[in-house]
Amino acid sequence: MAESSQSRGKKRSRSESEDDPDADAASLQSIQLENDLTFTDTAVALQMMKAQFPKLDKVVVRPFILRSQLYSSVKDRTQVDRDLESLKKEAVVRVFKLNTGKDDHAIMFMDDYLAQMENAVKRYDVKDKELSEVFDWFKQYVIKSKTDVSISHPDLCSLLSNGGDVTEKHVTLLINAGLLTRQLIDQNLYWFAIPNIGSILKGLSQGRKELLSLINQTKYKEMVLANLEKKRLRLSPLDIRFHIRDLIGSGLLKTVQSPIGVLIRLSRD
């Protein structure tokens, strides 16, 4: 199968090269694009992907990186996991479990998360000022103490109690503000959450399906990376590069070297 795929690619590349005098330039551009997708260091990858986070209309959200994107950009996944644990303990980043897939996690730099949280609290008008104190307790005692993606109800109340007397109304306020989501399987557990990100997560799920469908409709279930990056998705506010990194790290897409440049191809089990 591999040999037939290679010969097929060569035949197609010769014809495309003859029809397109800029094939060599496109190939160089594609190689450069692939280089932009890969890094040797987790911290560098996080900083670069933060800088490359797409500009979004109508939604105010700080940059975040998917763990799958790190897996696609840094070859050693074990090292990525180790680095993330260190960065979490040093309070450089925070990791969040997403509801878009069982293995989906988002990574946000701590300063961005705190800014996102502050904006959410400002937008959430709390009339009872005594209840609103819970946001300061959450930031001071919970965020600094718990680096996991989840927290139990007893642990949450215990940490919040360092700030004052905790009631269920305080916990409900944190949930309604988007800082916590209750787990469906265990109602005594909460996921830490990025507030005001719901519409982005919807676009993430729809964009994945749209990109996979776009590639699946091609004859050979593949597209030249340089051409693919020029596309715009209709159903996602996130750009093509964001989705390509995600789907490569998730194992649904892969990169293949070819005479006409780097290809993005559907993975086959």
Disulfide bonds with the S-S distance in Angstrom:
none
